[in-house]
Amino acid sequence: MKAKFRCTRRCGFTLVELMVATALGMLIALVATAVMLSTRQAFAANDDYAELEENGRFALQMIGRAIRQAAFDNWDGGGGAALIAGSDASPAIFGLDDRSLKSNSPALDRPTTGVNGSDVLAIRFVGSGPAPGGDGTVFNCAGFAVPQPEDPDAGRGWSIFYVALSDGEPELRCKYANADGNWNSVGMVRGVETFQVLYGLDPDGDGKPNRYVPAGEIERLADATPAAGVGANPWKQVVAVKFAMLMRGSSGNRADAPDNRYDLFGPAYARSAGASDPGSSISEPELPQASRHRLRKTVSATVMLRNAAGGG
């Protein structure tokens, strides 16, 4: 007698059932992968934005502290150096439009074209304590102590801010003079796409800025006649500094179309002076393709000078 076998569900799946199960499995895998990629992109974007916030705060604090130090005189020098005479001193704060600098050239010598129209901001101040290391109370932008000079004008310390490329990435740099008189620069903040500076002029001497202008306008004023209401050196009329930076993230984490326009000093300034002040307005479609999908953020501050601009 032959045994009879009946096929039950344990005998296997039909071809239709197998195809349906495979399709569902693939769908679940695709959904899980999409969720994982989305979560990873969101985490990277949040990390990038947090880095932008931190870099922006650090840059504002560092530049603001240096500006407040402009024209500083060491009143506690104990007779080691005479105070600077305001009428004879060179300007304590000045700059260049649309320029970058070489690391090892003296001060502002041999400037080059600015990165995305970035400006140069130069600040001078008197140090404290004996050479070569000072007493550790007055520092330049690189964090090195500056001693009190023998020549209270020419021997003042320097803090110079500008933007240069480092391995293809724009960064804010600090240029300074070493104790031996040689020049050097150090990178302070990476991802600074443009650095813009306006100077608040006070031609009537009431201590309040009448208007904010770029460095090029001050140079044009220097060529004007005294009859036009301009002093011999309008850089000494600067009582405030307004500066702004466009920061960018380190990786392309943006999902939206890169078509934003950034007016660093606001739309009103962009309409009135943007065409003559390179870098004060940045349009993303005009940036290199490789950097367009970066996160971006503008930061700005206005700082009043604590010391007399003449340095005395």
C-alpha positions, 0 to 999 in steps of 0.5 A, a space after each residue: 500500500 502506497 503512502 499518500 502525502 498531502 502538501 501543507 503550508 510547511 511545504 514552502 512558498 508559492 512563487 507569488 508569495 516569494 515575490 511579494 515577500 521580496 518586494 516588501 523586504 526591499 521596500 522596508 530596506 529602502 525606507 530604513 536606508 532613507 531614514 538613516 541617510 536623512 538622520 545622518 544629513 540632519 546631524 551633519 547639518 546641525 553639527 556644521 551650524 553649531 560650528 558656524 555659530 561658535 566660529 562666528 562668536 569667536 571671530 566677533 569677540 577677537 576682532 572686537 577686543 583688538 579694536 577696543 585696544 586701538 590707540 592704547 597708551 601705557 599710562 603706567 609706563 613709569 617714564 619708560 616711554 613718552 605718551 604719543 602726541 595726538 597731532 604727531 602720531 600715525 593713525 592707530 586704526 586704518 585699513 584697505 579695501 578688497 585686499 589680502 596680504 602676504 604673511 612675511 611682508 612688513 605690515 601692509 606692504 605688497 597687498 594682493 587682491 582680496 578673497 571675495 572682496 575681503 578687506 584688511 583691518 590694521 590696529 596699532 597700540 602701545 605695549 607694556 613692560 620691558 622688551 622683549 616679552 613685555 609684562 604679559 598685560 598687553 597682547 596682539 591678535 595672535 596672543 603674544 605679549 607686546 612690550 612697551 617700545 622705545 619709540 612710542 609711535 613707530 614701535 607700537 604693536 600691530 594686530 592686522 586682520 585679513 582673509 587668505 586662502 589656506 588649502 583652498 579654504 578661506 580663513 581669517 588670519 592675524 598678522 603681527 610683528 615678532 619680538 625680533 621685528 620679523 613678520 608672521 601671520 596665523 590662521 584664526 577662523 576657517 570658513 570666513 568667505 568675506 570680511 568687510 569693514 566700515 569706519 565711523 567718521 566724526 569730522 565735527 569732533 562730538 565723539 559720535 560717528 556721522 557716517 560709516 564709509 569704507 577704507 577707499 572713501 577715507 583715502 579719497 577724503 585724505 586727498 580733499 582740501 581742508 576747506 571741504 571739512 576734512 582734516 589732514 588725516 581723516 583716519 584720526 577721525 575714526 571713532 567706531 568700526 563696523 565689521 561683518 563676515 560671511 561664514 561658511 560651513 565645512 561641508 555641503 550639507 544644504 538640501 535647498 537651492 543655493 540662490 541666496 544673496 547676503 548683504 553684509 551691511 543690509 539692503 540699504 547699503 547694498 543699494 547705495 554703495 554695494 556696486 563700489 564696495 566689492 564683497 559687501 554683497 555676496 550672491 551664491 550663484 556667483 560662487 564656485 560650484 564646489 562651495 555653493 551647497 555649504 551652510 552660510 551665516 552672516 555675523 556683524 558688530 559695531 565697536 566704539 573706539 575707547 581711546 583717542 584715535 590720534 593716540 594721545 
